[in-house]
């Protein structure tokens, strides 16, 4: 299949389309300003702010005014930056004012006795800058101890124990949409879409949903829909937390009666009500509580402080929950990724009871992945039986682990472990189907913006970067079914290096060079997809003003979405002779009318 070369990335997709040769071709008025001129005007019009020196390159769309408490203190002290530039009068970190109640103790005083810091790798990895904190420091506005809302009791003789499936499937009370239970989907196949050397790994999965139960309302898998994957905490992570809490091995898998005072937990979206359930501690920690995805809260730190036996650890934890420690707490939440196991290792004298800890942790939520194909066309045949498959793509995003190794997201890490077992079986010459691998999933968001606004007619521009392009493959496949939709869909796909991480190359069911342009940021001209949007201004303007025209954007929330939106504003300013405010209003109206659909996601979770 022909591939677009980096040298041709500035060519317009409109040139080879029917719209370039007939009377309906999008034309650029002679009085229009050039797109580069508009972009320069926007840059010159931006408010100047002081940016402290940084060794890391940042996207142009980000304006950095603070890198820590010192910068915040400088801003709050006089409100004026270097070169007389007026800075913001108020800076909020999201958790309250950081510096109004800072400690004012003098470390040089003879009576000052600093807190002895825990000497372990987990604590060092937190990078806490405690300042003049001593055991005698007066702390105010300390967060309240969170309530204990659940308890365990022994299984009575009248209750029959049940067989646990903790390592394969969540317990039956984990119901994303009551009364329907989580479906155990057979993994038909998995493969890696990226090549060795790619910055991120992306895997493709074929899931067998032939036996998926019927639901009310005639709901089915649809183009652009997303399925929910109930990913467990890894067995290694759960065992580590049990060890840190000193829970004996015999108690971890022993069935008990769980009694809750209210709320939805341990279900996902069940009714808010008290519950009595038969379960095990391992089931709850594996399938029901998130121990790695959320930044630490003051409620969690206050709980650890309550049960910390070492005075220095208790003081540090109480400080993080106080008004005096607000700045350090904000740095902790916005700094490197932190897990529950890391906190328990850092403050090893704290071993809160499991019921109280589970009362404080966030619910473990499903992860949603867009279908990467038209679910009406994907089937496979086993003997005389035709099996229905759905396809998803998952990108693994790694961050450093405090122990020195990599850490993956909850859902992507779980699915990568599944894919690796299949790849290892194939490498050994075995049939992966013999492994009997299954993934707990459910028919999730079939009315999300991508699925809801997809139409079978009218011109359509699909802009995606990384795995964000996956759902658009299904869009193209569905459009190919209609002869009236020929030459009415275009794809702008952003990648780093097409030789390493161009997803689904040659698998779109169409001559890709006719509808798809690959934009590489690390090879050739080194362009981002938002830059290509500006180059394709004629095409963008034609589609968004056409009857039933749609512009879809899907990608990471870390800059790609806002970068494309700025480029679209530039296009409107250029082609519509609008000022910036009018151009922004133009796209807001298109979004409200369902013609501009932008979906962002957190990568790799």
N, C-alpha and C positions, 0 to 999 in steps of 0.2 A: 504494500500500500504506500503511495507516495507520501512523503513527509515534508512539511514546509521547512525550508532552511532558515536559519537565523537572518540571513541577508535579505529575505523577502518579507520580514515581519512588518515593515512599514507600508507594504502594499495594501490597498483597500480590498476588503472582502466583496465590495459592491462591484468591482471591476468585471468579474466573470459572471455576475448574476443578471437575471432578466431585467432588473430595475435599472441597469446601467445603459440599456439600449432602447428603451421605449419611452413613451411620453410621460410615464409616471415616475421617471427616474428622479431621485432626490437631487435638487439643484441648490447650489450655494449662491445667494445673492452677491452681486459685485460689491455692495456696500458693507458686507459683513466684515468685522475684524477677523484677523487670523487667530486660530486657536492658541498659538504660542503667545500672542500679544495679550490675550485675555488672561492666560495663566500668569504672565508677568505682572499684569495689573493686580491680580488677586494677591500675589506675593507681596507687592509693594504696599498694598492696602492693609496688610495684617498688622496688628498691634505688636510692637516690639516689647519683648520681655527679656530679663537677664537670664542667661543660661549658664550655670556653673560649668567649669571644664569637666569633661567626661571622656574616658578612654573608649567608651562604647559608641558605635554609630547608632543614631536614632533616626526614626522615620521623620520626614519633613513635617508630617501632620501632627507631631507631638511637640508641645511646648513645655519644657521642663523648668520649673522655678524652684524646686526643692528636692534635695537628695538626702535629707535627714534633719534631725532636731536643730542642728546649728543653723541650717538655712532657714528653718521656720522661725527660730529666735531672731535672726537678722531681719526677716520680713516683718515680724510683729513689732520689732523695736522701733523702726522709723518709717516703714512703708515706702522707702526709696532705695532703689538699687543703684548699681554703678552707673556712671555717666548720667545721673539725674533722671533715669527712667522711673516713672511712678509705677510701683508694684501694687498688687492686690491688697486691699485694706484688711481682708480677712482670709485666712487659709484654714480650711477644715480638712482633717484627715478622715472624717467619717465616724470617728468614735468620740468626738467631743474635743474641747480645747486641750491641747497637749501640755502647755507650759504655764498655765495660770497658777498651778500649785506645785511647781517643781521644788525639789528638796533644796534647802539653803544652808545645809550644814557645812562646816569648814573642815575639810580633811586634815588640815594642819593642826587642828586643835589637839591638845594632850588628851582630852576625854573622848576623842573620836575613835571608835573601834569598828573598822569596816567589816562588812559581812564576808566571811570566808566563802569563796566561790567553789561549787562542786568541781572536782577534778576528774572529769570523764569526757570522752569524745562527744557524747550526745549533748552535754551542756555547752561545750565549746562551739558546737555547730550552730547553736541558737544565736550566737553573736550578740549577746545582750550587753548593752552599754549602761550599766547600772548607776554610774555616777557616785555621789557621796552618800551611799546607803549603808546604814549601820543597824545593828540589832535594836538600837534605841530610837531609831527614826520614827517620828510620829506620822502615821498614815491616816488619811481621811477619805470619805466617800468610797469605802471598800465595797465591792460588789457583794450582794447577798448570796448566801449559800443556796444553791439550787435545791429544790425539793426532791425527795426520793419518792417516786410515783409508782414503783412496782416492787414486787417481792416474790420470793420463791418459797414453796413449801413442798414437803415430801409427797410423793405420789401415793394416794390412798389405795387401799386394797380394792376398792370399788372401781378404780380406774384401770383399764387394761393398757399396758405399755404397747407402743406401736414401733414398727421398724423405721429407723431413721435413714433418710437418703441424703444426709448432709453433704456428702462429697459429689453428688450428681445433680441434685435438684432441690429447690427451696421447699420448705414445709408448706403444707396446704393453706395455712393461714396467711401466707404472703400472697395477697391477691391484688394486683394492680388495678383491676376494674371488677369489683364484686358484681355478680357471683361467679365470674369466669376465672378459672385458675390459670396459672402460668403453664404454657404449653412446652413440652419437651420435644424440641425439633431435632431431628436426625441431621447430622452434618454430612451432607453428601460428598462435598469436596471442599478443599481450601488450597489456595496458592498465593505466592507472593507476587504482587504487581510491580514492585520496584526492583531495581537491580542492585547488586553489591556496590557499595560506595555511595548510595543515596543517603542524604542527611536524615531522612525519616523512612521507616519501613511501612508499607501499606499492603494489606492482605485482602484477598477476595474470598468470600464464602458463598457456597451454595447450600441453602437450608431447605430441607424437605418439609413442606407444610401440607402434604396431601391429606393428612388426617386431622387437620386443624378443625376444631369443632365449630359448628354453625353458631352464629350469634344473632340476637334480635336486631331488627332494623336493616336487614339485607346488607350488612357491612362486608366489604371485601378489600383485598390488597389493591392499591391503586397506584398509578404513575405518580411519582413525587412523594409518596407516603413514606413513613418511617416506622420501623418496628422497634419495640422495646426489648432490650436484653437485660435480664436480671443477672448481673455479674456478682459473684461472691467475693468476699475478701479471701486472699490466698491462704491456703492451709499453713504455710510457713509463718505468715503474719499473725494469724489467729493463735498459733501455738506460742509465738513470741510474747504476745500479750498475756496469755494464760500464765506463762512462766514469770513475767514481771509482776503479776498480781498474786503470785504464789498460790494459785488454785491447783490443788492436787489432781493428778492425772485421772483418778477414778471418778472425780466429780464432773469432769468436763463433758462426758457423754452420758451421764446419768440423767434419766428422764425425771423432770420435776413439773410441778404445776406453777405456771407463771400467772400472777395476778396483777393486773394494771388498774389504776384508779380512773383512767379516762384517756382520751386522745385516740389517735389512729394507730400508733405503734403497737405491736410489731407488724401490722399490715402496712400497705403503702397508701392506698386511697380508700380505706374502709371507713365505716362510720365512726364518729367520735363517741366512744362509749367505753365503759369498763369491760375488761375481758378476763376470762380464766381459760388458759390453754395448756395443753401438755406439750412440753418441748424439752430441749437440752440447752445447756449453756453454750455449747459449740454451735448449735443451730442459730441462736440469737446473735452471736458474735460473727458468724460467717455470713448470714443472709439478711440481717435486720438493722445493723448499726454501722454507720460509716466511720472508719477509723483512720482514713488517710486522705480524704478529698478536701476537707474544709480547714480553713485557718483556725487556730485555737481561739476559743471564746473566753471571756472573763468568767463565765459560769464554770467552764471546765477547769480553768486555772484555780478558781476559788475552791472547787471540789478537791483538787490535788493538795491545795494548801491546808485544807481542813484535816486531811489524813497524813500530812507530812510529819514525820517524827523528828527529823533533824531541824534544829532551830534556824540554821542558815537557809535551808531550802524553804521552810515555811515563810521566812521573812521575804525572800525573793519572790515567791509566788503571791504573797499578800501585796507586795509592792506593785506587781504587774496588774493587780485587781483594783488599785487605788487611783485617786486623782493625781498623786505625785508621780506615779509610774505610767501615766497615760501615753507619753511620748515613746517610751520604751515598748509599751504594749503595741502601739501602732506600727513601730518598726518590726516587731515580731510577726505581726499579721501580714505585713506587706513584704517581708523578706523571703528568704529561701523557704521551700516547701517543708512543712512540719507535719509529722504523723503522731498519732497517739503513742505508738511504741517509742518514738523518739523522746516525747515528754516524760514518759514513765522511766525511761533509761536515764534521762538527765536529772530527774528528781527521784532517785531510787528509793528514798525512805518513804515515799508516798505510795500506799497500796490501798486505794479506795475499794470498798465492797463492790462487787460486780453489779448488783441491782442499782446502787446509787450512780455508778458510772454509766450504765445503760440508760438511766433516766435523763442523763445530761447530753449524751451523744446525739448527733443528727441521724435521722432515718436513712438507711441505705436505699438510694433511689435507683430506678432503672436508667440505663443509658440508651439513647435513641440513635439509630443509624438509618439513613435514608436508603431506600431501595435503589439499586444501581442498574435496574433494568425495568422493562415493561413486564409486570407480573403476569400478563396474559399470554406471553409468548415463550416463557421459560419452562420447559418440561424435559424429563428424561425417561427412558424406557428400561424397565427391569423385566426381562422376559416378555410376558404378555401384558404386564401392568405398566401404565403410564403414571409417572410420579410428578407432582407439581413442585417446582422449586421457586424460591425467591433468592435474590442475590443482594449482598451488601458489600461495601468496602470499608475497611477500618484502618486508620493510620495510627501508628504507635509513636507517641511523643515521650521522649525520655528526659528526665531531669536528674541532677546528681542526688544520690542517696547520702544521708549523713554518715553512713558507714564507708563511703568511698565508691560504691558501685552505682549503677543506674537504677532509677525508679521509673516505672511506667504508670500510666493512668490505670484506674481500676478496671474499666471495661475493656480498653484496648490491650492491657496486659493479660487479662483473662483470655480474650480471644486469640492473642498471639500464642499463648501456651497451647490452646487447642490446635491452631494451625501448625505449630512446630511438631506436634505429635503425628499429624498427617504427613508432613514433609519427611519426617524421620522414617515413617513406615514405608513410604514410596521409595526412599533412598535404599532401604533394606530389601526392596523387592516384594513387599507385602501389600495386600489390598487394604487401603485405609478404611473401607467400609466394615472390615472385620473388627475394627477397634470399637465399633458401636458408640462413637462419640455423639453426644447430644448437647444442645445449648438451650437453656431456659429462656423462652421469649414469649411475646404476645403481640397481637396486632395492635400497634400503638397509635401513632398520629396519622390517621388517614384523612384528616381535614386540616392539616397544617397549611401555611401559606403556599408552599410549592404545589401541593396537590390541589388545593382549592382553586387556585388561579390558573392552573394549566388548562388550555383550550385546544381543541383539535383543529382550529383554523386560525388564520391571521398570521402575519409575520412575527417572529420571535427571536430575540437575541438572548443567548445564555452565556453569562459571564461567571466563570468559576476558577478558583485557584486550589491547587492541591487536591485533597479528597472532596472538596466542595464541588468538583465537576461531576462526581459520580451520579447524582440523581439526574443530571442532564442527559446521560446516556439513555435512560429510559424515555425521556422526552423525545429524543431523536428517533428511537425505535418505534414509538407510538405514531409519530408524525409520518413515518415511512409507510404506514398502512394506508394512508389517504393520498390518492393521486392529486387531490386539490391542494395538498400542502407541499408539493415539490418546490424546491428553491425558496422556501419561506422560513427556514430556520438556520441560524448561524450560531457558532460556538466560539468564544474566546477562552482559551484554556491557559492559565498561568502555571508554569513549572519552573523549577530551578535549572534542571538540565534534562532535556528531552531524552537523552541516551540513558538516563538513570531513573527518572521519576515521572515520566509521562504515563499517566494511568490509562488503561484500556486502549492503547494504541492499536489500531487495526480492528477494533471490536465494536465499532459503532453501527455496523450494518449498512454503511454507505461509503461512497468515495469521500474520504475525510477531507481531502484537499479542497473539495467544493464547498464544504460547510464549516470547517473547523480550522482555526488558526492557533498554533501553539506559540506562546510568548515565553521566552527563556530569560530568567533574571541572572543566571550565572554563566551563560555561554553566549557567544555571538555578540550582539549589540548590548546585551544586559539590560533588558527592559522589563518593567513590571506590567501586569495586565491593565492597570489603570492608565498607563501611558498609551497602551494600544487602544483603549477606549477613546482617547483624544484623537488618535490617528484615524479611527473609524467614525469620526463625527458625522459624516454624511449618512452612514448606515444607521447610527443610533438615532439621529433626528428623524429619519424616514420612518423607522419602526415605531417609535413612541408616538408619532402623530398619525399613524395609519389606523384604519378601522380594525379593532380587535388586536392591535399591536401590543406586545408584551416585552418588557426587559426584566430578566431574572438575574439576580446576583446571589451567589452562594460561596462562602469561604470563611476563613478564620476571622474571629472577632478582633484579632491582634493587628489591626491596621488595614487589612485588605478591604473590608467593607467600607470604611470611611474614606479610603483612598479612591475607590471606584466612585463613591458618591460625589466627592469633590470633582472628579473628572467629568461626571455627568452634568454637574452644575456648569463647568467650563463649556461643555458642548452646548448647553442651553443658552449661555451668554453669547457664544459665538454665532450659532445658527439661528437663534431667535431674537438677536439684538436686544437682549435683556440685561439689566444690571444684576449684580450678585443676589440681592434680596429677591428680585423678581424670579430669577432662575431657581433659587431654593424653594420659593413658593410653588413654582411650576412643577417641580418633582414631588413636593408634598401632595399636591393635588393628584398627580398621577399615581402616587402610592395609595391615596384614599380611594381612587377609582379602580384599583386593582390592576393597573397597567405597569406599575413599577413594583417589583417584589424583591426585597432584600432579606436574606436569611444569613445570620452569623451563628457560629458555634465555637465552643471551646475545644481546641485541638487536643486529640490524644487521650481524652478521659475515658 
